[in-house]
Amino acid sequence: MKRTTVARIFWLGAVICVIASVLYFMGLIPLPICAALLIVAFPVTILSLFFCWMAGESGGDIPFIGY
């Protein structure tokens, strides 16, 4: 994957996490919905951050980040 593609996925996940948290603290969404959004978005955000950190500018294989 290209670094720009993975960076876009990272920022999308980060924005979803922040918006879900803000909406919960403002009382606009209940805790289970906030938790569901965070459970989906947070791992995607972290993995895409690692991929963005290790990926090159050219298209190619996804780097191994370990377990």
N, C-alpha and C positions, 0 to 999 in steps of 0.2 A: 504494500500500500504506500501511497505517497504521503509525505509528512503533512501536507495541507489537508488531505482528506481525513486523516486521523485527528488532526487538530480541530477540525470542524465537529467531529463526533465528540471530542473532549469538551468543547465549549457548549455544545448542545446538552450534554449530560450535566455539566456544571450548572447551567442555567436552570434546568429542570429541578435539580436538587435545591438550589437557592429559592426558586419560586415556590416549590412545595413547602419548604420550611417557613418562608414568610407568610404564605397563606394559612398555614397551621397556627402560627403564633398570633396572627390577626384574628383567628377564630372563624375563618371562612370555609375551611375544610376540616373534617374530623380526622382524628389520629390514624385510623386504619387506612384511609386514603393517602395520607401523607407518608405513612410507612410503606405502603405498596409502591408509591412513586420512588421513594428513596431506595427500596430494595432492588428495583429494576435499574434505576439510573446510576446509583453510586458505583457498582462494580464496572459498568460500562465506562464510566468516567475514569476510574483508576486504571483499567486496562488500556484505554486509549491514550492516557497520559504516558504509560510505559512504552506503548508502541510509538508514540510521537517522539519520545525521548530517544529511542533507539533506531528509528526508521531513517532512511536516507531520503534525499530529494527525488531520486529516480524510482520508478516503479519496480517492484521486485518482490522477493519473498518477504514474508512477515518474520521479523527476528524472533528468536527464542528468548523468552524472558524468565524462564525457570519456573519452578513450582513454589 
